[in-house]
């Protein structure tokens, strides 16, 4: 498409430095005709990336708070964006082409998706009863209005939550039984094509390195090369408005850098895009010998700015819906750095998967419902030879472990590894593995807050109707039919906001609807309708 020609000196101010803002900046320049120097990003952290993070060193230990999976069918906006961004390794290769090549080289095909009692389970047996199958069909067929106010646990029999299907579904997408039934419905539609390969994760695509190194860093370098201005450690506290001939517009952006209070003057035709809320805000970190703090000291600027805006202006969402119950939205992840290949060699032999091909290994009998994943190595661009990194998480952080006798929330990195080795029945090698390990726990109080029970209007609209130059982007604005907790949602929200604010007459890649493809629907239906092996 031919970029639009914005008015001379028209500027765009992006609040937040996560993937939504970075994507919005790219769309403004690529499709909106903005000069890079007329786009400014305000990020309260010293680095960009938001939840797509990756940091640390081999000596101090590497950290990723979470890992994002991709699918070719469902990530249409993301892949279209990545097709525009050159790789750091070879400027002639786009990030999209690099990802395609990597996933052709290394295909996901898990042989140990579920483990219990130290043995691999047959995860192809979903263990769904006829009642479960009918209940899942009802979820697919019901309207969102009919599900309003219901939790997932309201839709199924208690035994459903003991099935292999639920264990894999919950840990693949981080669902809890008390989360919103509407979110489950959206996911069932959005990822119906994944049902036949749920036990192998065969549809999952990954980046070569962690997402910071593979997506954020090259996107940032590309934007900086175009002149986009990035304000690090800049926390936006409020927006001021002014009435004009065409209604109200954002007039000022009030922010702080350290203790210095500053003002960015916003013109009537300038644009302001705000990332409201953050999944990883308030994250706390532990170490091998200390647990991560259970309570954050600060919600972070993304939440407090949204609270300020929503309090003064009806119709901008209700942030407290997503932050008031951290007991229901938190879980704990951990990143392990090893200087000995023994654990990787043992896991590869046990699972039958070389690192990077297996995806999540979930311990179904774990009271924490713990999962780990061994990524392709190196997982960080600067990771030295002889250093290995893997990631894991647990959904039930307040439950007492099966081997350490304390809740996951109370555990040090060493405790978490002891629990993991217990489930793998590797206690005899505990001393050797721990001697080379650095496990860093991370508690995230809002990590699944976007899944919490909600009502229409709780999320912010992408385009508030009464403020003509403002848009909301990220995980806590409302995009009908699409699913939160995905990179795609953030990127789609950014593209929707930019195209809407600029009135661009250009198509946004449509949401993939696998349920409308007869072949996909047939394969998925046959998978769900398969009888449990015990019933044969």
N, C-alpha and C positions, 0 to 999 in steps of 0.2 A: 504494500500500500504506500501511497505517497504521503509523507508526513504533513500534517496540517501546518498552517502558518499563523501562530499566535500573534496577538498584538505586540508591538515593540515594547521591550522591557517588562513584559508580563512575567511574574515570578511564581514559583511554587514552593511552599513550606511544608515539609514532611516531618511529622512528630513521631519519633520512634525509628530505630535503626534495624528492625528485623526484616525478614524476607518480604513482608508486605510493602514496607516503605522502599526497599531496594528495588522491588519489582515496579512499584509506582514510578520511581525515578526513571527506570529504564523505559517504561511505556510513554512517559512524558517526552523523553528525548527521541525515542525511536518512532513513535506514532503521533505524538502531539506537536512535534516541531519545536520544542523548547531547546534553547541552548543549554548546555550543561551548566554553565555559570549562573543560570537563572533558576536553578534547582538547589534548595538547601535542605539538609537532613539534620535534625536535632535528636541526639541520642544521649541518654543520661549515663550509660556505661562508657568505659574508655575504649571499647571496641564495638563493632557492628555485629549483626547476626541474630540478636535476640535468642530465640530458642534453638536456632540452628548453630549451636556452638561447638567448639572443640578447642581445648587449650592445654597448657602444661608442657612439661619436658620429661625426658626419660629419667632424669635424676629426681625431680620433684613428684613425678607421676602425672599421667595424662588424665583428662576429664572430659567426658561428654555427658550432658545431663540426660539426653535421650537420643534415639536413633530414628530416622524417618525412612520408611519404605515407600517405593513408588510402583505404580503399574502403568503400562503404556496406554491402556484403554481409558483409565479414569483421570489421568493427569494431563489433559489436553492443553490447558493454559500454561502449565509449568513447562512442558516440553517445547511449546511455541516460544516461550521466553528464553529458555536455555539455548534454543537454536540461534539466537542473536548474539550470544556472549562467547567470546573466544576463550579457549582453554589457556591456563597458565603454562602448560607444558608445550603447546604448539598453537600459535595464534591462528593457524589455518584450519584448525579443528574446533568446531563449536562444542560447548558443554553437552549439548544434546547428542551429537555424534560420538563424543567421547564416552558418554554413558552407554549408548547403544553398543559400541565396540566392546566395552568392558563386560557388559552383560551377555554378549555373545560368547565371549571368552570364558566367563564364569557364570554358569546357570544355576539357579536355585533349585534344589531337589532334596528336601530334608528326608533323612532316613531315621531321624530320632526326634520327631516333633514333640512327643510326650514320653516321659520317663516316670516310673514309680517302682519303689522297692529296689532301686539300683539297676532296673532292666528297662529296655526299650519296649514301649507298648505299640500295639497295632492301631495307629491313629486313624487309619482309613475306616475303622468301625466307629461311626459317629455316635452310636448307642441311643439313637432317638426312637422313642416309642411312637405309636400311632397318634397318641394325644399330643406329643411334642411336635410331630410333623404338622398336625392340624393347627396347632397354636402358631407355628412359624408361618404357615400359609395365611392365617388370619392377620398376622402382623403385616405381611406384604400387601394384603388386600384392603386393610383398614385405612381410613383417612387420618391425617394428622389431627384434625379437629376431634375425631373420635378418641384419640389417644391423649388428648390434653389433660395434664394433671396426673397421668399414670406413670408409675415406675416400671422398669422391665420386669421386676419380680411380681408385679400385679398381673402379668399376662401368661405366666407359666406355672406348672406344678413344681413343688420344691425339688423333686428328683431331676428335673431338667438341668438344674445347675450342678449336677454331679456327672453329666455326660461328657464324653470326649469332645463333642461339638462345642458345648459352652466353654469348656476349658481352653480350647484352641481359639475360639472366637474372642473370648474375653481377654486373653493374653496377647493376641495379635493386635487388637485395637484398643486395649486398656479399658474395657468396659467393666463396671461393677453392677451388680443386680439392682442397686437402688438408683441407678442413673435413669435419665429420661427415656421413656419408651419411644418417643418421637425420634430420638437420635438413633436407636436401634433400627427403627423402620427405614430411616434414610440410609443407613449403612447397608442394610439388606438389599436395597435397590441399587445403591451405588457400586457395591462389590458383589453382586449376584454371580458375576463371572468367575469369582474366586472360590465358590463353594466346592466344585469338583477337585480343586487343588489346595484346599485349606490345610490338609495334612502334610503336604509337601512344600507349601509356600512357593509353588512353581510359577506363580504369576508375579512374584515380588521382584522388583528391580532395584539395584542399589548404585550408589556412587562409588568411585574407586577409593576415595578416602572418606573421612568423616565429612559431614555436610558443610562445615565451616570451610575446610580446605578445598572441597570440591565445588561448592556453589557460592558461598558468601564472599570468600576472598577474591576469586576471579571476577565476580560481579562488581564488587567494590572497586577493584583496580580498573575495570572498564569504565565505570562511572567517573572515577577520579580523573582518568585520562581524558574524559570529555569535559572536565571542568566542574563537575558537581561538587558543591561545597558541603563538607561534613563537619558538624560541630560535635565533638566528643565531650562527654561529661557535662552535657547541657540538658537540664531538666526543665521541661515546660510545665508551668504551674497553672496557667489560665489563658483563656482567649477573651478578648474584648470585641464588642460588636458596634456597628454604626448603621443607622438607617439612611438609605439613599433613595434615588428615584425608582429603583427596581426592587426595593425591599431591603432586608438586612444582610449584612456581610461581615465576616471577620475583619476587624480593623487593626488589631494588635495581637501579637503573640508574646506573652510574658514568660521569661525563662531565667534560670539561674545557672551560672558557671561558678562552682564553689560557693562563696558567699556573695558574689557580685550579682545583683539583679539587673537584668537587661530586657530591652524591648525591641522586637522586630516589627517594624511598621508594615502593615499589609494593605496593599492597594485594593480598590474595589474590584478590579478584574484579576487580582492574584488568587491563587488557589491554596487551600489549607487541607491537608490530609492527615488524619489523626489515627494512630494505632491505639485503640482503647482496650485496656486490659492486657494481661500477659499470663500465659500458662506457667512460665518459669520464674515469675517474680517471687521475691522472698525466699529463694532457694538458699539452703544452708549446707555447709560441707563439713565432713568429719575427716578422719585420717585412719591409719592402721590402728591407732591406739585411743582415738576419741570418736564418739558418735556425732552425727550431725545434729545440730540443735533442732528441737521439735517445733519451736515457735519463731517465725521471722520477726525481725525488729522493724521492718519497713515493708509496706506493700509494694512500693515502687511507684514511679511517676505515671506509668500507664494506667494504673488503677486510680490513683488520687486525682489525676486530671479528669478522668471520666466521671468520677464522683462529683467533682466540682462543677463540671459542665451539666451533668444530669440534674443536680440539685437546683440550678438556676434556670433550667430550660426543660419544660415537659416535652416528652417525645424523643428524648435522646437515650432511652434505655434505662435499665435499673441494675447498676453494677453490683449492688449488695446481694442480689439473687445468686451471684456466682462466687462471692467471697465470704459469705456468712457461715458456711459449714465446711471448714477445712478438714474436719474429720472424714467427710465424705468425698473430698476431692484430692486428697494427698496420697502420694506413694513415694517410695524411696528407690533410687537407682544407685548403682555403684559401678565404677570403672577400675579395672585392675591392670596394672602395669607389671610385667614379669621380665626377669632377666635370665630365665631358664626356660627352654622349650618343652620341659617335661609335661606340664599341664596341657599344652596344645597337642602334643603327641598322643597323650592319653585320651583326650576328648575326640580327636580325629579317629583314633582306633575304636573307641566306644560307639560313636555315632555313625561311623562309616562315611563321614563327610569331611573332605578337606576344608580348612577354614575359609569362610566366605561363600560356601555352597549350601550350608544347612539351615541358616536362619535360627529362629528361636528354638531353644530346647527348654521345655517347661516341665517342672517336677510336679506332677499332678497330685502327689501325696504330700507336698510341702504345705505346712500350715501358713506360710507366707505367700503361697502360690508364686514361687520364685522361678524366673526364667533367665537364661543366659544366651548370649550369641557371640560366636567367634567370627569376627570380620576378617576379610582378606587382609593380609599384612603386606606392607605397613599400613596402618590405619591413619597415620599422620604423615604429612609431607616430610617433616624433619625427623621422623622416627628412625633411630639407628638400627643397623643390623644387630641381631641378637637380643632385641627388645620386642616384646609381644604385648598386645593390648586387647582386652575383651570387656564386654559390657553386660550388665544384668539389672534386673529390677524385681521388686516384690509388690504385689497389689495389697496384701493384708499386713500392713506395717505394725499394727497393734497386737497381732497374734504372737504367742510365744513360740519360738523356734523348736524344731524337732530334735536338735542336737546341742544347742547352746543354752537353752533354758531361760531365754529372755526375748522380749519382743524385738522385732527388726528395728523399730525406732530407737531402741536402746543400744543397738549393737555398734561396735567399732568395725573398722574394715577387717580386722583379723577375725572377729566373731563371724562376720558374714561369710568369709572364706571357709571357716571351719564348718559352718552350716552347709555350704555348697559341697564341700568334700564329703560330708556325711551322706548327703543324698546320692552322691556318686559312688559311695562305698570305697573311698580312697583315703580313709583315715590313716592307713599305714604309711602313706606318703605325705602326710600333713606337714611334718617338719621340713622336708625338702622343699615343698611347694611354697610354704609360708616364708621360708628363708629368702626367696628371691622376689617376693610379691609386695606390691604397694597398692592396697585397695582403698579407694576414696569414696565414702558414702555421700549421697546427696539427697536431702529431704526437700521435696517440692510441694508446698501446701496447696497450690492452685492448679496442679498439673492436669487434672481432668475436670476443672471447674466448668468448662464449656459443655460438659455432658450432664450437668446437674439439672434437676427438674426445673422447667421454665415455662413461661406463658408467652403468648404473642405480645410483643412490645418490650420484652425484657432485654433483648439484644438491641443495639443501636441500629438505626437504618443506615445504609450506605450513603444515601443522600437525604439529609434532613430537609424537609420541604420548605422550611421558613428561613433557611440560611443558605443563600445561593452559591457561595464559594467554599463551602465546607463539605467534607466527606469523611466517613469512618471506614477503616480498613482493618484487616486482621481476623482473628478468631472469634471476636465478640460483636461483629456486625451481622446482619441477617441477609443471607443469600438463600432464597427458596430452593429446596431440593438438594443442595450440596451439603457435604459433611465436614464438620469441624475436626480438629486434631489432624489435619493434613496440610502439607505445603500447598497443595492445590487450592484449598480454600483461601489461604492468604493471597496467593497470586491472583486468583479469580476476583477477589474483592478489590484488589488494586487495579486490575484492568477495568472492572465495572465502574469504579470511581473515576478513573482518569477519562475513560471514554464518555461517561455521563457528564462530567464537569465541562468537557470540551465540546460536547455535542458532536462527537466524531461519528460519521456515517460509515462505520466499519464493523464487521462481525466479530464477536467474541466467540472463541471455540465453544461449541455447545457442550453441555453436560452429557456424558456418556450414559445411555440407558440400555444396559444389557438385557433387562427384562423384556425389551421390545424386539430383541433378536430371537427368533424361534429356536435357533440352534443352541444359543446360550441358555435360554429358558429350559429347553429339554434336558440338556446336560445337568443343569443345576437341580432341576426337579427330580431327576433320577437319583442324584446324589442324596438329596434330603429324604427321599422315599425309600431308600435302601433299608432293609430290615436289619436290626442289630444282630450280630453273629450269635449271641446267646439265644435269640428267638428262632434261629433257623433250625 
